């Protein structure tokens, strides 16, 4: 896997945005539920286009929630549940604005250690335990953000098994993650039989 490269969408512009804009990365991970990964990680780029070409946590936080919802719902919708995810994105941007002065990269850039990093990510609106573990794995595997002890907080997502978006640096890796998930689903079904 190429370090520093998160390549999920097959769209160079969308992938570049999540690799260079911390807010885009946070939003992509927020949206990564109940839709294909490619859709989730392409949505920040589409949102930026709809908001005038730029993502800014303070500007999104200051938006009328109905306007953000309209941006999420415009065709093609940014999520399977665009209105609900617009509300979560608004909450996330408010949190980043209030806690980090609008600097999404400060979530990990100012963390004192791996425990503090996990707590900061876990405190983000819309980030549960598993999503937070995956995000720590993304930071470590793709962006070399590896405070001592990070793997313990990333749990199973820290290993070399291609099981999450943290393991994707291109189409082949995406296929390996999809195959692993399919195998896990099949194994779960066979246990139920």
C-alpha positions in Angstrom: 0.0 0.0 0.0 1.2 3.4 -0.9 1.5 5.6 2.2 -0.3 8.9 2.0 -2.7 7.8 -0.7 -6.3 7.2 -0.1 -7.8 6.3 -3.5 -11.3 5.1 -3.1 -13.5 6.8 -5.8 -11.7 6.4 -9.1 -12.2 10.1 -9.5 -8.8 12.0 -9.3 -10.4 15.3 -8.2 -12.4 13.7 -5.4 -9.5 11.5 -4.2 -7.2 14.5 -4.2 -9.6 16.5 -2.1 -9.8 13.9 0.6 -6.1 13.5 0.6 -5.4 17.3 0.9 -8.4 18.8 2.7 -8.9 17.5 6.3 -12.5 18.6 6.4 -13.2 16.6 3.2 -11.7 13.5 4.9 -13.8 13.9 8.0 -16.9 14.4 5.9 -16.2 11.4 3.7 -15.8 9.2 6.7 -18.9 10.6 8.3 -20.9 9.7 5.1 -19.4 6.2 4.8 -22.4 4.3 6.0 -25.2 2.6 4.2 -23.8 3.6 0.8 -20.9 2.4 -1.3 -17.5 3.7 -0.1 -16.9 5.4 -3.5 -20.1 7.4 -3.1 -19.2 8.5 0.4 -15.7 9.6 -0.5 -16.8 11.4 -3.7 -19.5 13.4 -1.9 -17.2 16.0 -0.3 -16.0 17.0 -3.8 -19.6 17.3 -5.0 -20.5 19.3 -1.9 -17.5 21.6 -2.4 -18.8 22.2 -6.0 -22.2 23.0 -4.7 -20.9 25.4 -2.1 -18.8 27.5 -4.6 -15.7 25.3 -4.9 -14.5 25.2 -1.4 -15.2 23.4 1.9 -14.9 25.6 5.0 -16.1 24.3 8.4 -17.0 27.8 9.6 -19.0 28.6 6.5 -20.9 25.3 6.6 -21.5 25.8 10.3 -22.9 29.2 9.7 -25.2 28.0 6.9 -28.9 27.8 7.3 -29.4 24.0 7.8 -32.1 24.0 5.2 -29.6 25.4 2.6 -27.1 22.6 3.5 -29.9 20.1 3.2 -30.8 21.4 -0.2 -27.2 21.0 -1.3 -27.1 17.4 0.0 -30.5 16.6 -1.7 -29.7 18.1 -5.1 -29.3 15.4 -7.8 -27.2 13.4 -7.6 -27.9 13.2 -3.8 -24.8 13.1 -1.7 -26.1 10.2 0.4 -28.9 7.6 0.5 -30.3 9.7 3.3 -29.3 13.2 2.3 -31.4 15.2 4.7 -30.2 13.3 7.8 -26.6 13.3 6.7 -26.8 17.1 5.9 -27.8 17.6 9.6 -24.9 15.4 10.7 -22.5 17.3 8.4 -23.7 20.6 9.8 -23.2 19.3 13.4 -19.7 18.1 12.5 -18.8 21.5 11.0 -20.1 23.3 14.1 -18.0 21.0 16.3 -14.9 21.6 14.2 -15.6 25.4 14.3 -16.2 25.5 18.0 -13.5 23.1 19.2 -10.8 23.6 16.6 -11.4 27.1 15.2 -12.5 25.6 11.9 -9.3 23.7 11.4 -10.3 20.1 10.8 -6.7 18.9 10.7 -6.3 20.1 14.3 -8.4 17.1 15.3 -5.3 15.0 14.8 -2.6 17.6 14.5 -3.0 18.8 18.1 -3.6 15.5 19.7 -1.2 14.9 22.6 -1.1 11.1 22.2 -3.0 8.2 20.8 -5.6 8.2 23.6 -6.2 11.9 23.1 -6.4 11.3 19.3 -9.0 8.6 19.8 -11.0 10.8 22.2 -11.0 13.7 19.8 -12.2 11.6 16.9 -14.8 9.8 19.0 -16.2 13.2 20.1 -17.0 14.1 16.5 -20.7 14.1 15.8 -21.6 11.0 13.8 -18.5 9.1 14.8 -19.2 6.0 16.8 -16.7 3.5 18.2 -16.1 1.5 15.0 -16.0 4.6 12.7 -13.5 6.2 15.1 -11.3 3.1 15.0 -11.4 3.0 11.2 -10.5 6.7 11.1 -7.5 6.2 13.3 -6.4 3.4 10.9 -6.9 5.8 8.0 -4.7 8.4 9.6 -2.0 5.8 10.4 -2.0 3.8 7.2 -2.6 6.5 4.7 -1.3 9.7 6.3 1.5 8.5 8.6 -0.2 9.9 11.7 0.9 7.2 14.2 1.3 8.4 17.8 2.6 5.6 20.0 -0.1 3.1 20.8 -2.4 4.1 17.9 -2.9 0.4 16.9 -4.6 -0.4 20.2 -7.2 2.3 19.6 -7.7 1.3 15.9 -8.4 -2.3 17.0 -8.7 -4.9 14.2 -8.5 -2.1 11.6 -4.8 -1.7 12.5 -3.7 -5.1 11.1 -2.8 -5.9 7.5 -6.1 -7.6 6.6 -7.8 -5.6 3.9 -11.0 -4.9 5.8 -11.8 -1.2 5.6 -11.4 2.0 3.7 -8.1 2.5 5.6 -6.7 -0.3 3.4 -7.6 1.3 0.0 -5.0 2.9 -2.2 -6.5 2.0 -5.5 -8.9 -0.2 -7.5 -7.1 -3.5 -6.6 -7.2 -2.7 -2.9 -10.9 -1.7 -3.1 -11.6 -5.1 -4.7 -9.7 -6.9 -1.9 -11.7 -5.0 0.8 -14.9 -5.9 -1.0 -13.9 -9.5 -1.3 -13.1 -9.7 2.4 -16.4 -8.1 3.4 -18.3 -10.5 1.1 -16.5 -13.5 2.7 -17.3 -12.2 6.2 -20.9 -11.8 5.3 -21.1 -15.3 3.8 -19.4 -16.7 6.9 -21.9 -15.0 9.1 -24.8 -16.4 7.1 -23.4 -19.9 7.3 -23.2 -19.7 11.1 -26.8 -18.7 11.2 -27.9 -21.8 9.2 
